[in-house]
Amino acid sequence: MAGERGQRQLELIKEFAVLAAGAGLECWLRGGWALDFLLGRITRPHQDIDLFIWASDAPTLLALLHQHGYQEVGGPPPEQQRNLVKAGEQLHVTLLERNKLGVVTAGGRWADSPWPVGMLDGPVGWIGDVRCRVISAQAQLWAKEEVPKALGHAQRGHDPADIAVQRDRCRQ
């Protein structure tokens, strides 16, 4: 089910995770790929790759990614998220920090909105030989249900199926 694009994205996830780990830095998958890594299989085609890293690690990791052919493209404020492209695929890397509210986005309009408690306690997920930490199933469900409301967006076509799978995972 991966197809050429899915395989390319999977290889980018592997490279990103290996580069981060090699530099002693943490990263977490979020979004559709996080669900797939939690399940151990690709469930559907993905438009992009969504990740979290610590804002304090961004200079080191971004320099390393640039050395490996990743290019930055515009997007949200750079203190909030860094958007990268490689091999025609988009990676959205949200920057996190801790403050008195808990884990929050490092800047931009969401800086004072805490992410769910325990979000970063998710397991190492895998598909084949590709391994990467993922955010917790509870945080994935929260993000699928609450973030579109906060943004004033309607659910996308694949969201109801993703939510059903995530609810099932949260009950396990």
N, C-alpha and C positions, 0 to 999 in steps of 0.2 A: 504493500500500500504506500510505501514511501515515495516511489517515483524519483525522477532525477532531482527535482527541486528539494524534496524531503531529504534525500541522501546528502545533498549539498549543505542543507541547513544542519543536519545531524553532524557532519564533519566540522562545520563552524562551531557548533556547541562544544564538540570534543576539543578543538583547538583552543577555544576561549578558556575552557575549564582547565586544560593542561597548562596553558600559559599562566593563568592565575595561580594555580597550585604550585607551579614551579617557582613563582615569585613569593610564595608564602602568603598569598592573599585569598580571601574568601569571595565566592560568588554563589548566587542562587538563581535558578531558573524560576520564572513566574509565567503566568499566562498559559496558553494552550500547550506549549512544550512541557511545562511543569506537570500538567496532568498526564501527558503521555509518558514522561519519565517515571511518574508515580505508578502508572499502570504497567510499564515495561513494554509498551508497544505504541506505534503511531496510530492514532485514532482518526485523523483527518488531515488534509493539507493545511499548512500554516502560512500566513502572510508575512510573518516576521518572527524574530526571536527576542523575547523579553527577559531581562536579567536585572538583578540587584547586585550592587557592590557598595562597600563603604566609601563615602566621599573622600576620606583621608587616603584611601588607596588609589584613587582615580589618577593622579599624576603618574605614578609608577606603572599602573596597568595600561593606561592609554598610550604611554610611550612605547611599551612593549608591543601592544597591538599595532601601533603605527609601523613598527619595524617589521611586522608580519603581514603588511599589506592592507590593513584596515584603514579606511578613510573616514574622517568625521564629516557629517553633513548637518545642516541646520535642524532646528527643532525647538523644544522648550528651552527655558533659560539653562545655560550650561552648569549652573550650580545645582540644578534639579535633575537633569537627564542629559546623557550624551548619546547621540544617535550616530551609529557607525554603519558603513557599507563595506562588504567584501564579496566578491564573486556575484555581484548583483543582488545580494541579500541584505536586508536591513536588520540591525541589532539595536534595540532600545535599552540602554543601560541606565536605570534609575539609581541615583546616588542617595545613600542612606547615612544617617547619623543618629546618635542617641542624645536625647535631652531629657528634661524633667518630665516630659510627656511619654517617654519611651522611645521606640524606634520610629523615626519620622523621615520623610523625604528631606534632603539636605537644604533645599532652597525652593524658590518659586512659590506659587500660590498654595502648595500643600505642606509647606514647612511646619506648620503647627497642627497638622492632622496626623495623629498617631496611627500607625499600622497595627493590626491585631497583635495582642500579646501572644508570644510563642510562634510568630510567623517564621522566624529564622531557625526554628527547631525542627524543620522538616528533614526527612531522611536524604541519603544519597540515593537518587533514582538512577535507572539505567535503561538503555535500549541497546541490545547487542553488547558490544564492548565499550560503548560510550557511557561514562558515568559523570553525574553532576548533582550537586546539592539542589534540592527544590524547596520552595516554601511549603509550609504545612498544608495539609488538605483543608483544614478549617480556614486558613487564610486564603487559599485559592477560592473556596466557595464564597467567602466574604467579598473578595475582589470581584468575582463574577456578578454577584448580586448588588453590591453597594456602590462600586465605583461608577457604573453607568448612571445610577441615580444621581450621584454627586455631580457628574458631568452633564446631566440632562440629556443623555443619549438613550435611544431605544436599544433593546437587546439585539444582537446580531443573530443571523439565522442559525448558527451553530451553538449559541449560548444555552438554549434550553437543554440540549443533549449533554453538554458539558456540565451544567448544573446538576442534572440528574445523576451523572456518574460521580460527581464530587460529593453530593449528599450521601450516596451509597458508601463512598470511601470514609466519610466522616462517621458513619454509623458503625464501621468495623472496629 
